[in-house]
């Protein structure tokens, strides 16, 4: 009655209490939500709660993106050491990393590689065998292959490297390693497919391309080898360094001697199209690297360990130092244990 009297009298009604307005607003929002969305289920968060949760997650993601991952930074540092051939230092740092951050698959692989390259053969073998499961399998297989090859066990090396290839068929380093292991086992025909694949997959990889040149030389195709070596001796871009140098060619010469001896012992032969332009007999005579094959910007390959005035006439030793035999797989970083000479191969 009072409300009607006030209205009839022309007076404005008194404002409703704030608590009542808030309750009405909440009810309106709830009704709007029910009208615009289907049932969300018992205990489901409201739209406001979902929005708040998303905002909180975005904030956390942004904070994580700006934080330095100290563990990954440390692993990257160890990787750089190994790429520079600092295997003893990297072995010490893998131990320090695992003490600080715990053991993970990446650190275990790095540790196995360091053990292999510091001559700790059995420890490295056990470390790789423990990694033959899950995401580390392919790299562990490759490590085992490199380990067996360093001991001259080329049959076992080929077996492990081929298993690594099956797990990652487009890894140019694995393909190159497999081809070179075949070559050192005297099997040029078996080396053909993986080295061709590696060369086309990684045209800018100097080690892979030098393995390709080695294959051409070993198969008697000096024209292909000469063309490739001349390309590698030229800078690929303005201001860039050539992909190979004189030391690379020295090591290539020594490795060709090893492959030549292995092929002679094996008596392997190549398909006719591979050795096109070269005389290939049942007992092929494999050439050394003649001066005509070398890039013109580089002097002829000198002989290892001789006086400068005698290098033009002396031949490379038939029996290579042990370091040359171990330094075989060209995708390995320089400075491996026993490497002589160290080279960018």
C-alpha positions in Angstrom: 0.0 0.0 0.0 2.8 2.4 0.9 4.5 1.7 -2.4 1.3 2.4 -4.3 0.7 5.5 -2.2 4.2 6.7 -2.9 3.8 6.1 -6.6 0.5 7.9 -6.7 2.0 10.8 -4.8 4.7 11.1 -7.5 7.6 10.2 -5.2 10.6 8.1 -6.4 11.0 4.7 -4.7 13.9 4.3 -2.3 16.9 2.5 -3.8 17.2 -1.2 -3.0 19.9 -2.3 -0.7 23.3 -3.1 -2.4 23.2 -6.7 -1.2 19.9 -7.2 -3.0 21.3 -5.7 -6.2 24.4 -8.0 -6.0 22.2 -11.0 -5.5 20.1 -10.1 -8.5 23.1 -9.6 -10.7 24.5 -13.0 -9.7 21.2 -14.6 -10.5 21.1 -12.9 -13.9 24.6 -14.1 -14.8 23.7 -17.6 -13.7 20.5 -17.6 -15.8 22.4 -16.2 -18.8 25.0 -18.9 -18.4 22.3 -21.6 -18.3 20.7 -20.1 -21.4 23.9 -20.0 -23.5 25.6 -23.3 -22.4 24.5 -26.8 -22.0 24.8 -28.6 -18.7 28.5 -28.7 -17.6 28.2 -31.5 -15.2 28.5 -31.9 -11.5 31.5 -30.0 -10.1 32.5 -28.5 -13.5 34.2 -25.1 -13.2 32.3 -22.0 -14.2 33.2 -19.9 -17.2 34.9 -17.3 -15.0 36.9 -20.0 -13.3 38.0 -21.5 -16.6 39.1 -18.1 -17.8 41.1 -17.4 -14.7 42.7 -20.8 -14.9 43.7 -20.2 -18.5 45.2 -16.8 -17.7 47.2 -18.4 -14.8 48.5 -21.1 -17.1 49.5 -18.5 -19.7 51.4 -16.5 -17.1 53.2 -19.6 -15.9 54.2 -20.5 -19.5 55.5 -17.0 -20.0 57.5 -17.2 -16.9 59.0 -20.6 -17.8 59.9 -19.3 -21.3 62.0 -16.5 -19.8 63.8 -18.7 -17.3 67.2 -20.2 -18.1 67.2 -24.0 -18.2 70.5 -24.5 -16.3 70.5 -28.3 -16.9 70.1 -27.9 -20.7 72.7 -25.2 -20.8 75.1 -27.5 -19.0 74.4 -30.3 -21.5 74.9 -27.9 -24.4 78.3 -27.0 -22.9 79.3 -30.6 -22.7 78.2 -31.1 -26.3 80.4 -28.3 -27.4 83.4 -29.9 -25.6 82.8 -33.2 -27.4 82.5 -31.5 -30.7 85.9 -29.8 -30.1 87.4 -33.2 -29.2 87.8 -32.4 -25.5 86.7 -35.9 -24.4 88.5 -36.1 -21.1 87.1 -32.7 -20.0 83.6 -33.7 -21.1 83.8 -37.0 -19.2 84.6 -35.1 -16.0 81.7 -32.7 -16.7 79.2 -35.5 -17.3 80.0 -36.8 -13.8 79.5 -33.3 -12.4 76.3 -32.8 -14.3 74.8 -36.0 -12.9 75.8 -35.1 -9.4 74.0 -31.8 -9.7 71.0 -32.6 -11.9 70.7 -36.4 -11.7 71.1 -39.0 -14.5 69.2 -38.6 -17.7 69.4 -40.4 -21.1 71.3 -37.5 -22.7 74.0 -37.4 -20.1 74.3 -41.2 -20.2 74.9 -41.1 -23.9 77.4 -38.3 -23.6 79.2 -40.3 -20.9 79.3 -43.4 -23.1 80.7 -41.4 -26.0 83.4 -39.9 -23.7 84.3 -43.3 -22.4 84.7 -44.6 -25.9 86.9 -41.7 -27.0 89.1 -41.9 -24.0 90.0 -45.5 -24.7 87.8 -47.1 -21.9 86.4 -49.8 -24.3 84.7 -52.1 -21.9 83.1 -49.3 -19.8 81.8 -47.7 -23.0 80.4 -51.0 -24.3 78.5 -51.6 -21.0 77.2 -48.0 -21.1 75.9 -48.4 -24.6 74.3 -51.7 -23.9 72.4 -50.2 -21.1 70.9 -47.6 -23.5 69.5 -50.1 -26.1 65.9 -49.3 -25.2 63.6 -46.4 -25.9 64.6 -43.2 -27.5 68.3 -43.8 -27.0 68.4 -47.0 -29.0 69.6 -45.6 -32.4 72.4 -43.5 -30.9 73.5 -46.4 -28.7 73.7 -48.7 -31.7 75.8 -46.1 -33.5 78.0 -45.8 -30.5 78.5 -49.5 -30.4 79.3 -49.6 -34.1 81.9 -46.9 -33.7 83.4 -48.7 -30.7 83.7 -52.0 -32.6 85.2 -50.2 -35.6 87.8 -48.5 -33.4 89.0 -52.0 -32.4 89.1 -53.2 -36.1 86.0 -55.4 -35.6 84.4 -54.3 -38.8 81.8 -57.1 -39.1 80.3 -56.2 -35.7 80.6 -52.5 -36.5 78.6 -53.0 -39.7 76.0 -55.0 -37.8 75.4 -52.3 -35.2 75.6 -49.4 -37.6 73.1 -51.1 -39.9 70.7 -51.5 -37.0 71.1 -47.8 -36.3 70.4 -47.0 -39.9 67.2 -49.0 -39.8 66.0 -47.0 -36.8 66.9 -43.7 -38.5 67.3 -44.2 -42.2 67.9 -40.5 -43.1 70.7 -39.9 -40.6 73.6 -39.0 -43.0 76.2 -39.5 -40.3 75.1 -43.1 -39.6 75.0 -43.8 -43.4 78.4 -42.4 -43.8 79.8 -44.4 -40.9 78.2 -47.6 -42.3 79.7 -47.0 -45.7 83.2 -46.4 -44.3 83.0 -49.5 -42.1 82.1 -51.5 -45.2 85.1 -49.9 -47.1 87.5 -50.8 -44.3 86.1 -54.3 -44.3 87.0 -54.5 -48.0 83.4 -54.4 -49.3 83.1 -51.6 -51.8 79.9 -52.9 -53.3 78.2 -52.8 -49.9 79.4 -49.3 -49.3 77.9 -47.9 -52.5 74.3 -47.4 -51.4 74.8 -45.9 -47.9 77.5 -43.4 -49.1 75.5 -42.3 -52.1 72.5 -41.7 -49.8 74.6 -39.9 -47.2 76.2 -37.7 -49.8 72.9 -36.5 -51.2 71.3 -36.1 -47.8 74.2 -33.9 -46.4 75.9 -32.0 -49.3 77.3 -29.5 -46.8 78.8 -32.1 -44.4 82.6 -32.2 -45.1 83.1 -35.5 -43.4 80.4 -37.2 -45.4 81.6 -35.7 -48.7 85.2 -36.8 -48.0 83.9 -40.3 -47.5 82.2 -40.0 -50.9 85.6 -38.9 -52.4 87.2 -41.9 -50.7 84.7 -44.2 -52.2 85.3 -42.7 -55.7 89.1 -43.1 -55.3 88.8 -46.6 -54.0 86.5 -47.7 -56.8 89.0 -46.2 -59.4 86.8 -43.3 -60.5 89.3 -40.5 -60.3 87.3 -38.1 -62.4 84.4 -38.1 -59.9 86.8 -37.8 -56.9 88.7 -34.9 -58.5 85.5 -33.0 -59.3 84.2 -33.5 -55.7 87.5 -32.5 -54.0 87.8 -29.4 -56.1 84.3 -28.4 -55.1 85.1 -29.0 -51.4 88.3 -26.9 -51.7 86.3 -23.8 -52.8 84.5 -21.6 -50.2 80.8 -22.3 -50.3 80.0 -18.6 -49.6 81.7 -15.2 -49.6 84.0 -15.0 -46.6 83.6 -18.7 -45.7 86.4 -21.1 -45.4 86.8 -24.1 -47.7 85.3 -27.4 -46.4 88.6 -29.2 -46.6 92.3 -28.3 -46.1 95.6 -30.0 -46.6 95.4 -32.0 -43.4 92.1 -33.4 -44.7 93.8 -34.6 -47.8 96.6 -36.2 -45.9 94.2 -38.2 -43.8 92.2 -39.1 -47.0 95.4 -40.5 -48.5 96.2 -42.6 -45.4 92.6 -43.9 -45.3 92.7 -44.8 -49.0 95.8 -47.0 -48.3 93.8 -48.9 -45.6 90.8 -49.3 -47.9 93.0 -50.4 -50.8 94.6 -53.1 -48.6 91.3 -54.3 -47.3 89.8 -54.6 -50.8 92.8 -56.5 -52.0 92.4 -59.0 -49.2 88.7 -59.3 -49.8 88.9 -59.4 -53.6 85.7 -57.4 -53.8 84.4 -56.0 -57.0 82.1 -53.2 -58.0 79.2 -52.9 -60.4 80.5 -51.8 -63.8 78.6 -48.4 -63.7 80.3 -47.4 -60.4 83.8 -47.7 -61.8 83.0 -46.2 -65.2 86.0 -44.8 -66.8 88.4 -46.9 -64.8 89.9 -50.3 -65.5 88.4 -52.6 -63.0 89.6 -56.2 -63.0 88.9 -59.2 -60.8 91.8 -58.0 -58.6 91.4 -54.2 -58.8 94.5 -52.0 -58.5 93.3 -49.1 -56.4 95.1 -45.8 -57.0 96.6 -43.4 -54.5 95.6 -39.8 -54.5 97.6 -38.4 -57.5 98.4 -34.7 -57.6 96.1 -34.3 -60.6 93.1 -35.2 -58.4 93.9 -32.6 -55.8 92.3 -29.1 -55.9 94.7 -26.6 -57.6 94.5 -24.3 -54.6 96.2 -26.9 -52.4 99.7 -28.4 -52.8 100.2 -32.1 -53.6 99.6 -34.4 -50.6 102.8 -34.7 -48.6 104.0 -37.9 -47.0 103.5 -38.3 -43.3 106.5 -38.0 -41.1 109.1 -37.2 -43.7 111.5 -34.3 -44.2 110.2 -31.5 -46.5 112.8 -32.1 -49.2 112.1 -35.9 -49.3 108.3 -35.7 -49.3 108.0 -35.6 -53.1 109.5 -39.0 -53.6 108.7 -41.1 -50.5 105.5 -43.1 -50.3 103.1 -43.4 -47.5 103.9 -46.3 -45.1 102.0 -49.5 -45.8 101.4 -50.1 -42.1 99.7 -47.0 -40.7 100.0 -45.8 -37.1 97.4 -47.2 -34.8 95.8 -43.8 -34.5 95.0 -43.7 -38.2 93.2 -47.0 -38.0 91.1 -45.9 -35.1 90.4 -42.5 -36.7 88.2 -44.1 -39.3 84.6 -43.0 -39.1 84.5 -39.5 -40.6 81.5 -38.2 -38.8 83.4 -38.3 -35.5 84.7 -34.9 -34.2 88.4 -34.3 -34.4 90.7 -35.1 -31.5 89.5 -38.6 -30.7 91.8 -40.7 -28.6 94.9 -41.9 -30.6 94.0 -39.7 -33.6 97.1 -39.1 -35.7 97.0 -36.7 -37.3 94.0 -34.7 -36.0 92.0 -33.4 -38.9 88.6 -32.0 -39.7 87.6 -35.3 -41.2 
